[in-house]
Amino acid sequence: MKMQSDNQVDEKKIYPSIDKPWLKYYTDEQINAELPQYKAFDYIYEKNKEYKNSVAFNYYGRKITYGQFFDQTESAGKAFLEAGVKKASCKI
């Protein structure tokens, strides 16, 4: 943003969510690529269900396997349902 001489910010505002300055780093093919129609968890599960004993995350030395991640995610989902959070029916 341009500064005026009296230290006030110029009226012109920049909105990254509208201007999308990051797009200049991508090709047209990448920008227009078809995205997978999965929920994030479903996509991770489908790509890694055969690797349940492999490390999914290594956070400061704490390693979590895909199997643990899947189990913990399911457990958290059940806890939300029991707490009264309703399952969403979102369409992508």
C-alpha positions as CSV (number, residue, x, y, z in Angstrom):
1,M,0.0,0.0,0.0
2,K,1.2,3.5,-0.8
3,M,1.8,5.8,2.2
4,Q,0.8,9.5,2.0
5,S,3.0,12.2,3.3
6,D,0.9,12.7,6.4
7,N,1.5,9.0,7.4
8,Q,-2.0,7.9,6.4
9,V,-2.6,4.8,4.4
10,D,-3.8,5.4,0.8
11,E,-7.4,4.6,0.3
12,K,-6.6,1.9,-2.2
13,K,-6.9,-1.5,-0.5
14,I,-5.4,-4.8,-1.5
15,Y,-7.5,-7.9,-1.2
16,P,-5.4,-11.0,-1.8
17,S,-8.6,-13.2,-1.8
18,I,-9.9,-11.2,-4.8
19,D,-6.6,-10.3,-6.5
20,K,-5.1,-13.8,-6.1
21,P,-1.5,-12.7,-6.5
22,W,-0.2,-16.3,-6.1
23,L,-1.7,-17.3,-9.4
24,K,1.3,-15.8,-11.3
25,Y,3.4,-18.7,-10.1
26,Y,1.1,-21.4,-11.8
27,T,0.6,-22.4,-15.4
28,D,-2.8,-22.3,-17.0
29,E,-2.9,-26.1,-16.9
30,Q,-2.3,-26.1,-13.1
31,I,-4.9,-23.3,-12.5
32,N,-7.5,-25.1,-14.6
33,A,-6.8,-28.7,-13.4
34,E,-9.7,-30.7,-12.2
35,L,-9.6,-31.1,-8.4
36,P,-10.4,-34.5,-6.8
37,Q,-13.9,-34.6,-5.5
38,Y,-13.1,-36.0,-2.0
39,K,-13.2,-34.8,1.5
40,A,-9.6,-34.3,2.7
41,F,-9.8,-37.3,5.1
42,D,-11.3,-39.6,2.4
43,Y,-8.6,-38.7,0.0
44,I,-5.8,-39.3,2.6
45,Y,-7.4,-42.6,3.5
46,E,-7.8,-43.8,-0.1
47,K,-4.2,-43.0,-0.9
48,N,-2.8,-44.6,2.3
49,K,-5.1,-47.3,3.5
50,E,-2.4,-49.9,2.5
51,Y,0.2,-48.2,4.6
52,K,-1.4,-48.2,8.0
53,N,2.0,-49.0,9.7
54,S,3.8,-46.3,7.9
55,V,4.5,-42.9,9.6
56,A,2.0,-40.3,8.5
57,F,3.2,-37.5,10.7
58,N,6.5,-36.8,12.5
59,Y,5.9,-33.8,14.8
60,Y,8.9,-32.9,16.9
61,G,9.9,-36.6,17.1
62,R,6.3,-37.9,17.9
63,K,5.5,-40.3,15.1
64,I,1.9,-41.2,14.2
65,T,1.2,-43.9,11.7
66,Y,-1.6,-43.8,9.2
67,G,-3.5,-46.4,11.2
68,Q,-3.3,-44.3,14.4
69,F,-4.3,-41.2,12.4
70,F,-7.4,-43.1,11.0
71,D,-8.3,-44.5,14.4
72,Q,-7.9,-41.1,16.2
73,T,-9.9,-39.3,13.5
74,E,-12.7,-41.8,13.8
75,S,-12.7,-41.5,17.6
76,A,-12.8,-37.7,17.4
77,G,-15.7,-37.8,14.9
78,K,-17.7,-40.1,17.3
79,A,-16.9,-37.8,20.2
80,F,-18.3,-34.8,18.2
81,L,-21.4,-36.7,17.4
82,E,-21.9,-37.7,21.0
83,A,-21.4,-34.1,22.0
84,G,-24.3,-33.1,19.8
85,V,-22.4,-31.9,16.7
86,K,-24.4,-32.9,13.7
87,K,-22.9,-34.7,10.7
88,A,-22.8,-32.3,7.8
89,S,-24.1,-33.2,4.4
90,C,-21.9,-30.9,2.3
91,K,-21.6,-31.3,-1.4
92,I,-18.4,-30.4,-3.2
